[in-house]
Amino acid sequence: MDDIDIAALLVSRLCHDLVSPVGAVVNGLEVLEDENDAAMRADALRLVAASAEQASARLQFARLAFGAAGSAGAELDLAEVGRIVSGLLNGGRIELVWNLASIYWPKDWAKLLMNSVVVITDCLPRGGTVMVERREGDARPRFCVTARGPMVRLLAETERALAGETTAGLDARSIQPYLTSRLAQHVGARLSVVTAAGEIRLSAE
């Protein structure tokens, strides 16, 4: 695939992620315009507030994970990265356990980590726990993201995209694991996926 196709699919992915919360904001505002009942208006305000917060969290995540935030050679604080990832998952069925200290990593390593977390959360259609950790005392950027839940599955197209394969084609869903693969190549990291009973681990080192 050429860069134009990849960019188009990433935009499609971003739009897909924003359609639901932005649509909910619009619906809530329409209710506020037409409704006089105090209880209904209060519900609409809560919907608008929650949906706007969700849209903001998804935009903050996309700005770092997909975009070109920061200058070349910039570093990102993993505590801030954890806050942004936590905001993305807030209110959903996935609990995030972020066992990374507040240290600075090269921007592209942080982007690789953020995208890897999304790959793993997509393996939990019924919710569960995502744990992010690294070896203690290791100064080099490396990490392991583990998914555990009642149903844990890694789709074949996701596995192919993580391996950098494009022969079967990519879509707005598989473009994100493919980006993860490209980021790993860019920083010289090796991705590995291990599937065990009730869990999937995605590591980069």
Backbone as JSON Lines, residues from 0, in Angstrom:
{"i":0,"aa":"M","n":[0.84,-1.19,0.0],"ca":[0.0,0.0,0.0],"c":[0.87,1.24,0.0]}
{"i":1,"aa":"D","n":[0.43,2.28,-0.71],"ca":[1.21,3.51,-0.69],"c":[0.75,4.39,0.48]}
{"i":2,"aa":"D","n":[1.51,5.47,0.71],"ca":[1.25,6.31,1.87],"c":[-0.12,6.99,1.82]}
{"i":3,"aa":"I","n":[-0.61,7.28,0.62],"ca":[-1.93,7.92,0.49],"c":[-3.02,6.97,0.98]}
{"i":4,"aa":"D","n":[-2.93,5.7,0.6],"ca":[-3.91,4.71,1.05],"c":[-3.87,4.56,2.57]}
{"i":5,"aa":"I","n":[-2.67,4.51,3.13],"ca":[-2.53,4.37,4.57],"c":[-3.12,5.58,5.29]}
{"i":6,"aa":"A","n":[-2.82,6.79,4.79],"ca":[-3.37,8.0,5.41],"c":[-4.89,8.01,5.34]}
{"i":7,"aa":"A","n":[-5.44,7.59,4.2],"ca":[-6.9,7.58,4.04],"c":[-7.55,6.62,5.03]}
{"i":8,"aa":"L","n":[-6.94,5.45,5.22],"ca":[-7.5,4.48,6.16],"c":[-7.39,4.96,7.6]}
{"i":9,"aa":"L","n":[-6.31,5.64,7.94],"ca":[-6.18,6.18,9.29],"c":[-7.23,7.26,9.55]}
{"i":10,"aa":"V","n":[-7.5,8.09,8.56],"ca":[-8.56,9.1,8.7],"c":[-9.91,8.41,8.88]}
{"i":11,"aa":"S","n":[-10.15,7.34,8.12],"ca":[-11.4,6.59,8.27],"c":[-11.53,6.02,9.67]}
{"i":12,"aa":"R","n":[-10.43,5.5,10.19],"ca":[-10.45,4.96,11.55],"c":[-10.78,6.06,12.57]}
{"i":13,"aa":"L","n":[-10.14,7.22,12.41],"ca":[-10.39,8.32,13.33],"c":[-11.84,8.78,13.26]}
{"i":14,"aa":"C","n":[-12.37,8.92,12.04],"ca":[-13.76,9.35,11.88],"c":[-14.71,8.33,12.49]}
{"i":15,"aa":"H","n":[-14.43,7.05,12.31],"ca":[-15.25,5.99,12.9],"c":[-15.29,6.12,14.43]}
{"i":16,"aa":"D","n":[-14.13,6.41,15.03],"ca":[-14.05,6.53,16.48],"c":[-14.79,7.76,17.01]}
{"i":17,"aa":"L","n":[-14.92,8.8,16.17],"ca":[-15.53,10.05,16.62],"c":[-17.02,10.16,16.31]}
{"i":18,"aa":"V","n":[-17.5,9.36,15.36],"ca":[-18.9,9.49,14.93],"c":[-19.86,9.3,16.1]}
{"i":19,"aa":"S","n":[-19.63,8.28,16.9],"ca":[-20.58,7.97,17.98],"c":[-20.65,9.07,19.04]}
{"i":20,"aa":"P","n":[-19.54,9.51,19.66],"ca":[-19.66,10.56,20.68],"c":[-20.12,11.9,20.12]}
{"i":21,"aa":"V","n":[-19.66,12.27,18.92],"ca":[-20.1,13.54,18.34],"c":[-21.58,13.49,18.0]}
{"i":22,"aa":"G","n":[-22.04,12.36,17.47],"ca":[-23.47,12.19,17.19],"c":[-24.3,12.29,18.46]}
{"i":23,"aa":"A","n":[-23.79,11.74,19.56],"ca":[-24.51,11.82,20.83],"c":[-24.6,13.25,21.33]}
{"i":24,"aa":"V","n":[-23.54,14.04,21.12],"ca":[-23.58,15.46,21.5],"c":[-24.67,16.18,20.71]}
{"i":25,"aa":"V","n":[-24.73,15.92,19.4],"ca":[-25.74,16.55,18.55],"c":[-27.15,16.16,19.01]}
{"i":26,"aa":"N","n":[-27.35,14.89,19.3],"ca":[-28.67,14.44,19.76],"c":[-29.05,15.1,21.08]}
{"i":27,"aa":"G","n":[-28.09,15.19,21.99],"ca":[-28.37,15.82,23.28],"c":[-28.73,17.29,23.13]}
{"i":28,"aa":"L","n":[-28.04,17.99,22.23],"ca":[-28.35,19.4,22.0],"c":[-29.74,19.57,21.38]}
{"i":29,"aa":"E","n":[-30.13,18.64,20.52],"ca":[-31.47,18.71,19.93],"c":[-32.55,18.54,20.99]}
{"i":30,"aa":"V","n":[-32.3,17.64,21.95],"ca":[-33.25,17.46,23.05],"c":[-33.35,18.73,23.88]}
{"i":31,"aa":"L","n":[-32.22,19.37,24.15],"ca":[-32.22,20.6,24.94],"c":[-33.0,21.72,24.25]}
{"i":32,"aa":"E","n":[-32.95,21.74,22.92],"ca":[-33.68,22.76,22.18],"c":[-35.19,22.56,22.24]}
{"i":33,"aa":"D","n":[-35.63,21.3,22.22],"ca":[-37.05,20.99,22.06],"c":[-37.76,20.59,23.35]}
{"i":34,"aa":"E","n":[-37.0,20.26,24.38],"ca":[-37.6,19.68,25.59],"c":[-37.7,20.7,26.71]}
{"i":35,"aa":"N","n":[-38.87,20.74,27.37],"ca":[-39.07,21.64,28.5],"c":[-39.05,20.92,29.84]}
{"i":36,"aa":"D","n":[-39.19,19.6,29.81],"ca":[-39.2,18.83,31.05],"c":[-37.81,18.88,31.7]}
{"i":37,"aa":"A","n":[-37.78,19.24,32.98],"ca":[-36.51,19.45,33.68],"c":[-35.68,18.16,33.75]}
{"i":38,"aa":"A","n":[-36.34,17.03,34.0],"ca":[-35.62,15.77,34.11],"c":[-35.0,15.37,32.77]}
{"i":39,"aa":"M","n":[-35.78,15.56,31.69],"ca":[-35.26,15.22,30.36],"c":[-34.09,16.13,29.99]}
{"i":40,"aa":"R","n":[-34.18,17.4,30.35],"ca":[-33.1,18.32,30.06],"c":[-31.83,17.96,30.85]}
{"i":41,"aa":"A","n":[-32.02,17.53,32.1],"ca":[-30.88,17.12,32.9],"c":[-30.2,15.89,32.3]}
{"i":42,"aa":"D","n":[-31.01,14.93,31.83],"ca":[-30.44,13.74,31.17],"c":[-29.69,14.13,29.91]}
{"i":43,"aa":"A","n":[-30.26,15.07,29.15],"ca":[-29.61,15.5,27.91],"c":[-28.28,16.19,28.2]}
{"i":44,"aa":"L","n":[-28.25,16.98,29.26],"ca":[-27.0,17.66,29.64],"c":[-25.93,16.64,30.03]}
{"i":45,"aa":"R","n":[-26.33,15.61,30.77],"ca":[-25.37,14.57,31.15],"c":[-24.84,13.84,29.91]}
{"i":46,"aa":"L","n":[-25.74,13.59,28.96],"ca":[-25.33,12.93,27.71],"c":[-24.34,13.79,26.94]}
{"i":47,"aa":"V","n":[-24.62,15.08,26.84],"ca":[-23.73,15.99,26.12],"c":[-22.37,16.04,26.8]}
{"i":48,"aa":"A","n":[-22.35,16.17,28.13],"ca":[-21.1,16.28,28.86],"c":[-20.26,15.0,28.71]}
{"i":49,"aa":"A","n":[-20.91,13.84,28.89],"ca":[-20.17,12.58,28.8],"c":[-19.65,12.33,27.39]}
{"i":50,"aa":"S","n":[-20.47,12.64,26.39],"ca":[-20.07,12.4,25.0],"c":[-18.97,13.36,24.57]}
{"i":51,"aa":"A","n":[-19.06,14.61,25.0],"ca":[-18.01,15.57,24.67],"c":[-16.69,15.16,25.32]}
{"i":52,"aa":"E","n":[-16.74,14.66,26.54],"ca":[-15.53,14.19,27.22],"c":[-14.93,13.0,26.46]}
{"i":53,"aa":"Q","n":[-15.79,12.1,26.0],"ca":[-15.31,10.94,25.25],"c":[-14.68,11.35,23.93]}
{"i":54,"aa":"A","n":[-15.32,12.28,23.22],"ca":[-14.76,12.76,21.95],"c":[-13.41,13.43,22.18]}
{"i":55,"aa":"S","n":[-13.31,14.23,23.24],"ca":[-12.05,14.89,23.56],"c":[-10.95,13.88,23.86]}
{"i":56,"aa":"A","n":[-11.29,12.82,24.62],"ca":[-10.31,11.79,24.97],"c":[-9.81,11.07,23.72]}
{"i":57,"aa":"R","n":[-10.73,10.8,22.79],"ca":[-10.34,10.09,21.57],"c":[-9.47,10.98,20.68]}
{"i":58,"aa":"L","n":[-9.76,12.28,20.65],"ca":[-8.93,13.2,19.87],"c":[-7.54,13.35,20.48]}
{"i":59,"aa":"Q","n":[-7.47,13.46,21.81],"ca":[-6.16,13.55,22.46],"c":[-5.32,12.31,22.17]}
{"i":60,"aa":"F","n":[-5.97,11.15,22.23],"ca":[-5.25,9.91,21.94],"c":[-4.77,9.89,20.49]}
{"i":61,"aa":"A","n":[-5.66,10.2,19.55],"ca":[-5.3,10.14,18.13],"c":[-4.19,11.13,17.8]}
{"i":62,"aa":"R","n":[-4.21,12.29,18.45],"ca":[-3.18,13.31,18.19],"c":[-1.78,12.76,18.45]}
{"i":63,"aa":"L","n":[-1.64,11.97,19.52],"ca":[-0.33,11.4,19.84],"c":[-0.09,10.08,19.12]}
{"i":64,"aa":"A","n":[-1.09,9.18,19.14],"ca":[-0.88,7.83,18.63],"c":[-0.8,7.77,17.11]}
{"i":65,"aa":"F","n":[-1.56,8.63,16.41],"ca":[-1.59,8.62,14.95],"c":[-0.89,9.82,14.34]}
{"i":66,"aa":"G","n":[-0.82,10.92,15.09],"ca":[-0.37,12.18,14.52],"c":[1.12,12.43,14.69]}
{"i":67,"aa":"A","n":[1.51,13.69,14.42],"ca":[2.92,14.08,14.45],"c":[3.16,15.06,15.59]}
{"i":68,"aa":"A","n":[2.51,14.83,16.73],"ca":[2.67,15.74,17.86],"c":[4.11,15.75,18.33]}
{"i":69,"aa":"G","n":[4.64,16.93,18.62],"ca":[6.02,17.05,19.09],"c":[7.01,17.12,17.94]}
{"i":70,"aa":"S","n":[8.16,17.66,18.22],"ca":[9.19,17.81,17.21],"c":[9.96,16.51,17.02]}
{"i":71,"aa":"A","n":[10.76,16.44,15.97],"ca":[11.59,15.27,15.74],"c":[12.53,15.09,16.92]}
{"i":72,"aa":"G","n":[12.62,13.86,17.41],"ca":[13.47,13.58,18.56],"c":[12.83,13.89,19.89]}
{"i":73,"aa":"A","n":[11.57,14.3,19.89],"ca":[10.88,14.63,21.14],"c":[10.68,13.39,21.99]}
{"i":74,"aa":"E","n":[10.52,13.62,23.31],"ca":[10.24,12.53,24.24],"c":[8.92,12.81,24.95]}
{"i":75,"aa":"L","n":[8.25,11.74,25.36],"ca":[6.97,11.86,26.04],"c":[7.04,11.19,27.4]}
{"i":76,"aa":"D","n":[6.4,11.82,28.38],"ca":[6.33,11.28,29.74],"c":[5.31,10.14,29.76]}
{"i":77,"aa":"L","n":[5.73,8.96,30.22],"ca":[4.82,7.81,30.24],"c":[3.65,8.01,31.19]}
{"i":78,"aa":"A","n":[3.82,8.86,32.19],"ca":[2.69,9.16,33.08],"c":[1.59,9.89,32.3]}
{"i":79,"aa":"E","n":[1.98,10.82,31.44],"ca":[1.02,11.54,30.62],"c":[0.41,10.61,29.57]}
{"i":80,"aa":"V","n":[1.24,9.75,29.0],"ca":[0.72,8.76,28.05],"c":[-0.32,7.88,28.72]}
{"i":81,"aa":"G","n":[-0.03,7.45,29.95],"ca":[-0.99,6.63,30.69],"c":[-2.29,7.36,30.96]}
{"i":82,"aa":"R","n":[-2.2,8.65,31.26],"ca":[-3.41,9.44,31.5],"c":[-4.28,9.5,30.25]}
{"i":83,"aa":"I","n":[-3.63,9.68,29.09],"ca":[-4.37,9.78,27.84],"c":[-5.0,8.44,27.47]}
{"i":84,"aa":"V","n":[-4.26,7.35,27.66],"ca":[-4.82,6.02,27.37],"c":[-5.97,5.71,28.33]}
{"i":85,"aa":"S","n":[-5.8,6.08,29.6],"ca":[-6.87,5.86,30.58],"c":[-8.13,6.63,30.2]}
{"i":86,"aa":"G","n":[-7.96,7.87,29.72],"ca":[-9.11,8.65,29.28],"c":[-9.82,8.01,28.11]}
{"i":87,"aa":"L","n":[-9.05,7.4,27.21],"ca":[-9.65,6.72,26.06],"c":[-10.54,5.57,26.5]}
{"i":88,"aa":"L","n":[-10.13,4.84,27.53],"ca":[-10.86,3.65,27.97],"c":[-11.88,3.96,29.05]}
{"i":89,"aa":"N","n":[-11.87,5.17,29.57],"ca":[-12.77,5.53,30.67],"c":[-14.23,5.34,30.28]}
{"i":90,"aa":"G","n":[-14.99,4.71,31.18],"ca":[-16.42,4.52,30.94],"c":[-16.75,3.27,30.14]}
{"i":91,"aa":"G","n":[-15.73,2.53,29.71],"ca":[-15.96,1.32,28.94],"c":[-15.91,0.08,29.83]}
{"i":92,"aa":"R","n":[-15.77,-1.07,29.19],"ca":[-15.78,-2.34,29.92],"c":[-14.38,-2.88,30.17]}
{"i":93,"aa":"I","n":[-13.37,-2.04,29.92],"ca":[-12.0,-2.5,30.08],"c":[-11.32,-1.71,31.2]}
{"i":94,"aa":"E","n":[-10.73,-2.45,32.13],"ca":[-9.97,-1.83,33.23],"c":[-8.5,-1.77,32.81]}
{"i":95,"aa":"L","n":[-7.9,-0.6,32.94],"ca":[-6.5,-0.42,32.59],"c":[-5.63,-0.46,33.84]}
{"i":96,"aa":"V","n":[-4.61,-1.32,33.81],"ca":[-3.61,-1.36,34.89],"c":[-2.3,-0.89,34.28]}
{"i":97,"aa":"W","n":[-1.88,0.32,34.63],"ca":[-0.72,0.97,34.01],"c":[0.46,0.9,34.98]}
{"i":98,"aa":"N","n":[1.31,-0.1,34.8],"ca":[2.44,-0.3,35.7],"c":[3.74,0.25,35.11]}
{"i":99,"aa":"L","n":[3.69,1.48,34.64],"ca":[4.87,2.13,34.09],"c":[5.15,3.4,34.88]}
{"i":100,"aa":"A","n":[6.4,3.58,35.24],"ca":[6.78,4.76,36.02],"c":[6.77,6.01,35.14]}
{"i":101,"aa":"S","n":[6.85,7.16,35.8],"ca":[6.88,8.44,35.09],"c":[8.29,8.68,34.56]}
{"i":102,"aa":"I","n":[8.58,8.12,33.39],"ca":[9.86,8.33,32.73],"c":[9.6,8.79,31.3]}
{"i":103,"aa":"Y","n":[10.62,9.32,30.67],"ca":[10.47,9.83,29.31],"c":[10.99,8.81,28.3]}
{"i":104,"aa":"W","n":[10.16,8.56,27.29],"ca":[10.54,7.69,26.19],"c":[10.54,8.49,24.89]}
{"i":105,"aa":"P","n":[11.34,8.06,23.9],"ca":[11.25,8.68,22.58],"c":[9.81,8.64,22.07]}
{"i":106,"aa":"K","n":[9.42,9.7,21.39],"ca":[8.02,9.86,20.94],"c":[7.51,8.63,20.19]}
{"i":107,"aa":"D","n":[8.31,8.09,19.28],"ca":[7.83,6.99,18.47],"c":[7.67,5.7,19.28]}
{"i":108,"aa":"W","n":[8.47,5.52,20.32],"ca":[8.26,4.39,21.22],"c":[6.95,4.56,22.0]}
{"i":109,"aa":"A","n":[6.66,5.78,22.42],"ca":[5.4,6.04,23.11],"c":[4.22,5.78,22.18]}
{"i":110,"aa":"K","n":[4.35,6.19,20.91],"ca":[3.28,5.93,19.94],"c":[3.1,4.43,19.72]}
{"i":111,"aa":"L","n":[4.19,3.7,19.67],"ca":[4.11,2.24,19.53],"c":[3.37,1.63,20.71]}
{"i":112,"aa":"L","n":[3.67,2.11,21.9],"ca":[3.0,1.62,23.1],"c":[1.5,1.91,23.05]}
{"i":113,"aa":"M","n":[1.13,3.13,22.7],"ca":[-0.29,3.5,22.66],"c":[-1.06,2.66,21.65]}
{"i":114,"aa":"N","n":[-0.48,2.47,20.48],"ca":[-1.16,1.67,19.47],"c":[-1.24,0.21,19.88]}
{"i":115,"aa":"S","n":[-0.23,-0.28,20.57],"ca":[-0.26,-1.67,21.06],"c":[-1.38,-1.88,22.07]}
{"i":116,"aa":"V","n":[-1.61,-0.88,22.91],"ca":[-2.71,-0.98,23.88],"c":[-4.05,-1.1,23.15]}
{"i":117,"aa":"V","n":[-4.24,-0.31,22.08],"ca":[-5.49,-0.39,21.33],"c":[-5.64,-1.76,20.68]}
{"i":118,"aa":"V","n":[-4.56,-2.3,20.13],"ca":[-4.61,-3.64,19.54],"c":[-5.1,-4.65,20.57]}
{"i":119,"aa":"I","n":[-4.57,-4.55,21.78],"ca":[-4.92,-5.5,22.83],"c":[-6.36,-5.3,23.32]}
{"i":120,"aa":"T","n":[-6.8,-4.05,23.45],"ca":[-8.18,-3.82,23.9],"c":[-9.18,-4.37,22.88]}
{"i":121,"aa":"D","n":[-8.81,-4.34,21.6],"ca":[-9.7,-4.9,20.59],"c":[-9.81,-6.42,20.69]}
{"i":122,"aa":"C","n":[-8.95,-7.04,21.48],"ca":[-9.01,-8.49,21.7],"c":[-9.98,-8.86,22.81]}
{"i":123,"aa":"L","n":[-10.65,-7.86,23.41],"ca":[-11.55,-8.09,24.55],"c":[-12.96,-7.6,24.21]}
{"i":124,"aa":"P","n":[-13.69,-8.3,23.33],"ca":[-15.02,-7.83,22.93],"c":[-16.03,-7.79,24.08]}
{"i":125,"aa":"R","n":[-15.79,-8.57,25.14],"ca":[-16.71,-8.57,26.29],"c":[-16.1,-7.88,27.5]}
{"i":126,"aa":"G","n":[-15.05,-7.12,27.28],"ca":[-14.41,-6.42,28.38],"c":[-13.39,-7.28,29.09]}
{"i":127,"aa":"G","n":[-12.73,-6.67,30.07],"ca":[-11.71,-7.38,30.82],"c":[-10.68,-6.42,31.35]}
{"i":128,"aa":"T","n":[-9.45,-6.9,31.5],"ca":[-8.37,-6.11,32.06],"c":[-7.21,-6.05,31.08]}
{"i":129,"aa":"V","n":[-6.63,-4.86,30.93],"ca":[-5.43,-4.68,30.13],"c":[-4.33,-4.19,31.06]}
{"i":130,"aa":"M","n":[-3.24,-4.95,31.11],"ca":[-2.11,-4.59,31.97],"c":[-0.92,-4.17,31.11]}
{"i":131,"aa":"V","n":[-0.34,-3.01,31.45],"ca":[0.82,-2.49,30.73],"c":[1.99,-2.46,31.69]}
{"i":132,"aa":"E","n":[3.09,-3.12,31.32],"ca":[4.23,-3.2,32.23],"c":[5.53,-3.34,31.45]}
{"i":133,"aa":"R","n":[6.62,-3.24,32.18],"ca":[7.95,-3.44,31.61],"c":[8.84,-4.05,32.67]}
{"i":134,"aa":"R","n":[9.98,-4.59,32.22],"ca":[10.91,-5.18,33.17],"c":[11.51,-4.13,34.08]}
{"i":135,"aa":"E","n":[11.48,-4.42,35.38],"ca":[12.01,-3.44,36.33],"c":[13.52,-3.32,36.19]}
{"i":136,"aa":"G","n":[14.0,-2.1,36.24],"ca":[15.43,-1.87,36.18],"c":[16.0,-1.82,34.77]}
{"i":137,"aa":"D","n":[15.17,-2.08,33.77],"ca":[15.64,-2.06,32.39],"c":[15.5,-0.63,31.86]}
{"i":138,"aa":"A","n":[16.61,-0.03,31.47],"ca":[16.57,1.36,31.03],"c":[16.07,1.5,29.6]}
{"i":139,"aa":"R","n":[16.14,0.43,28.82],"ca":[15.74,0.53,27.41],"c":[14.22,0.55,27.28]}
{"i":140,"aa":"P","n":[13.69,1.26,26.28],"ca":[12.24,1.2,26.02],"c":[11.85,-0.22,25.58]}
{"i":141,"aa":"R","n":[10.99,-0.83,26.3],"ca":[10.4,-2.13,25.94],"c":[9.19,-2.31,26.84]}
{"i":142,"aa":"F","n":[8.24,-3.09,26.4],"ca":[7.01,-3.23,27.19],"c":[6.29,-4.52,26.84]}
{"i":143,"aa":"C","n":[5.31,-4.84,27.7],"ca":[4.42,-5.97,27.47],"c":[3.01,-5.52,27.82]}
{"i":144,"aa":"V","n":[2.07,-5.74,26.92],"ca":[0.66,-5.4,27.15],"c":[-0.13,-6.7,27.15]}
{"i":145,"aa":"T","n":[-0.86,-6.95,28.23],"ca":[-1.57,-8.22,28.39],"c":[-3.06,-7.99,28.51]}
{"i":146,"aa":"A","n":[-3.84,-8.78,27.75],"ca":[-5.3,-8.73,27.81],"c":[-5.81,-9.98,28.53]}
{"i":147,"aa":"R","n":[-6.69,-9.78,29.49],"ca":[-7.34,-10.9,30.18],"c":[-8.83,-10.59,30.28]}
{"i":148,"aa":"G","n":[-9.66,-11.6,30.02],"ca":[-11.1,-11.38,30.09],"c":[-11.88,-12.63,29.8]}
{"i":149,"aa":"P","n":[-13.22,-12.54,29.87],"ca":[-14.08,-13.71,29.64],"c":[-14.0,-14.23,28.21]}
{"i":150,"aa":"M","n":[-13.71,-13.36,27.25],"ca":[-13.5,-13.78,25.88],"c":[-12.29,-13.02,25.34]}
{"i":151,"aa":"V","n":[-11.24,-13.74,25.01],"ca":[-10.02,-13.12,24.49],"c":[-9.75,-13.71,23.11]}
{"i":152,"aa":"R","n":[-9.69,-12.85,22.11],"ca":[-9.48,-13.36,20.75],"c":[-8.64,-12.38,19.94]}
{"i":153,"aa":"L","n":[-7.78,-12.93,19.13],"ca":[-6.97,-12.15,18.21],"c":[-7.41,-12.51,16.8]}
{"i":154,"aa":"L","n":[-8.04,-11.56,16.11],"ca":[-8.53,-11.83,14.77],"c":[-7.38,-12.09,13.81]}
{"i":155,"aa":"A","n":[-7.64,-12.95,12.83],"ca":[-6.6,-13.32,11.88],"c":[-6.08,-12.1,11.12]}
{"i":156,"aa":"E","n":[-6.99,-11.19,10.75],"ca":[-6.56,-10.01,10.0],"c":[-5.71,-9.08,10.88]}
{"i":157,"aa":"T","n":[-5.99,-9.06,12.19],"ca":[-5.16,-8.27,13.1],"c":[-3.77,-8.86,13.21]}
{"i":158,"aa":"E","n":[-3.7,-10.18,13.31],"ca":[-2.39,-10.85,13.41],"c":[-1.57,-10.63,12.15]}
{"i":159,"aa":"R","n":[-2.24,-10.69,11.0],"ca":[-1.51,-10.45,9.74],"c":[-1.01,-9.01,9.67]}
{"i":160,"aa":"A","n":[-1.87,-8.06,10.07],"ca":[-1.48,-6.65,10.03],"c":[-0.32,-6.37,10.98]}
{"i":161,"aa":"L","n":[-0.32,-7.01,12.15],"ca":[0.77,-6.84,13.1],"c":[2.09,-7.38,12.54]}
{"i":162,"aa":"A","n":[1.97,-8.37,11.66],"ca":[3.16,-8.92,11.02],"c":[3.59,-8.1,9.81]}
{"i":163,"aa":"G","n":[2.83,-7.04,9.5],"ca":[3.17,-6.18,8.38],"c":[2.67,-6.68,7.04]}
{"i":164,"aa":"E","n":[1.76,-7.67,7.04],"ca":[1.25,-8.23,5.79],"c":[0.1,-7.38,5.26]}
{"i":165,"aa":"T","n":[0.11,-7.13,3.96],"ca":[-0.95,-6.34,3.33],"c":[-1.55,-7.06,2.12]}
{"i":166,"aa":"T","n":[-1.13,-8.3,1.86],"ca":[-1.59,-9.01,0.66],"c":[-3.09,-9.23,0.66]}
{"i":167,"aa":"A","n":[-3.69,-9.41,1.85],"ca":[-5.13,-9.61,1.93],"c":[-5.89,-8.3,1.98]}
{"i":168,"aa":"G","n":[-5.17,-7.17,1.95],"ca":[-5.82,-5.87,2.0],"c":[-6.02,-5.4,3.43]}
{"i":169,"aa":"L","n":[-6.15,-4.1,3.58],"ca":[-6.38,-3.49,4.88],"c":[-7.68,-2.71,4.85]}
{"i":170,"aa":"D","n":[-8.27,-2.51,6.03],"ca":[-9.47,-1.68,6.13],"c":[-9.3,-0.76,7.34]}
{"i":171,"aa":"A","n":[-10.37,-0.03,7.66],"ca":[-10.29,0.95,8.74],"c":[-10.04,0.3,10.1]}
{"i":172,"aa":"R","n":[-10.31,-1.0,10.22],"ca":[-10.05,-1.71,11.47],"c":[-8.62,-2.24,11.54]}
{"i":173,"aa":"S","n":[-8.16,-2.84,10.45],"ca":[-6.83,-3.46,10.47],"c":[-5.7,-2.45,10.23]}
{"i":174,"aa":"I","n":[-6.03,-1.22,9.83],"ca":[-4.98,-0.24,9.58],"c":[-4.25,0.1,10.87]}
{"i":175,"aa":"Q","n":[-4.93,0.05,12.0],"ca":[-4.29,0.43,13.26],"c":[-3.23,-0.6,13.69]}
{"i":176,"aa":"P","n":[-3.5,-1.91,13.67],"ca":[-2.41,-2.85,13.94],"c":[-1.31,-2.8,12.89]}
{"i":177,"aa":"Y","n":[-1.66,-2.45,11.65],"ca":[-0.61,-2.31,10.63],"c":[0.29,-1.12,10.96]}
{"i":178,"aa":"L","n":[-0.32,-0.02,11.41],"ca":[0.48,1.13,11.85],"c":[1.4,0.72,13.0]}
{"i":179,"aa":"T","n":[0.9,-0.11,13.9],"ca":[1.71,-0.61,15.01],"c":[2.93,-1.35,14.49]}
{"i":180,"aa":"S","n":[2.72,-2.17,13.47],"ca":[3.83,-2.89,12.84],"c":[4.85,-1.94,12.24]}
{"i":181,"aa":"R","n":[4.35,-0.91,11.54],"ca":[5.26,0.06,10.9],"c":[6.05,0.84,11.96]}
{"i":182,"aa":"L","n":[5.39,1.21,13.06],"ca":[6.08,1.92,14.13],"c":[7.18,1.06,14.74]}
{"i":183,"aa":"A","n":[6.88,-0.23,14.92],"ca":[7.88,-1.14,15.47],"c":[9.1,-1.22,14.55]}
{"i":184,"aa":"Q","n":[8.85,-1.3,13.25],"ca":[9.96,-1.31,12.29],"c":[10.76,-0.02,12.39]}
{"i":185,"aa":"H","n":[10.05,1.1,12.55],"ca":[10.7,2.41,12.57],"c":[11.66,2.55,13.75]}
{"i":186,"aa":"V","n":[11.26,2.02,14.92],"ca":[12.1,2.16,16.11],"c":[13.03,0.96,16.28]}
{"i":187,"aa":"G","n":[12.96,-0.01,15.38],"ca":[13.82,-1.19,15.46],"c":[13.41,-2.17,16.53]}
{"i":188,"aa":"A","n":[12.1,-2.23,16.83],"ca":[11.6,-3.15,17.86],"c":[11.06,-4.42,17.22]}
{"i":189,"aa":"R","n":[11.1,-5.5,17.99],"ca":[10.52,-6.76,17.54],"c":[9.22,-6.98,18.3]}
{"i":190,"aa":"L","n":[8.11,-7.13,17.55],"ca":[6.82,-7.42,18.15],"c":[6.63,-8.93,18.28]}
{"i":191,"aa":"S","n":[6.08,-9.35,19.39],"ca":[5.74,-10.77,19.55],"c":[4.38,-10.89,20.23]}
{"i":192,"aa":"V","n":[3.61,-11.85,19.77],"ca":[2.28,-12.1,20.33],"c":[2.24,-13.52,20.87]}
{"i":193,"aa":"V","n":[1.82,-13.65,22.14],"ca":[1.71,-14.96,22.78],"c":[0.28,-15.12,23.26]}
{"i":194,"aa":"T","n":[-0.36,-16.21,22.83],"ca":[-1.74,-16.5,23.24],"c":[-1.73,-17.67,24.2]}
{"i":195,"aa":"A","n":[-2.33,-17.48,25.36],"ca":[-2.46,-18.54,26.37],"c":[-3.92,-18.62,26.8]}
{"i":196,"aa":"A","n":[-4.2,-19.51,27.73],"ca":[-5.57,-19.68,28.19],"c":[-6.06,-18.41,28.86]}
{"i":197,"aa":"G","n":[-7.04,-17.74,28.24],"ca":[-7.65,-16.56,28.85],"c":[-6.85,-15.29,28.74]}
{"i":198,"aa":"E","n":[-5.75,-15.28,27.97],"ca":[-4.99,-14.05,27.86],"c":[-4.2,-14.0,26.56]}
{"i":199,"aa":"I","n":[-3.89,-12.76,26.16],"ca":[-3.02,-12.5,25.01],"c":[-2.01,-11.46,25.45]}
{"i":200,"aa":"R","n":[-0.72,-11.71,25.11],"ca":[0.34,-10.77,25.46],"c":[1.0,-10.27,24.18]}
{"i":201,"aa":"L","n":[1.11,-8.95,24.08],"ca":[1.8,-8.31,22.98],"c":[3.01,-7.59,23.54]}
{"i":202,"aa":"S","n":[4.2,-7.99,23.09],"ca":[5.43,-7.42,23.62],"c":[6.21,-6.73,22.52]}
{"i":203,"aa":"A","n":[6.98,-5.73,22.91],"ca":[7.89,-5.05,21.99],"c":[9.22,-4.88,22.69]}
{"i":204,"aa":"E","n":[10.29,-5.29,22.0],"ca":[11.62,-5.13,22.6],"c":[12.68,-5.05,21.51]}
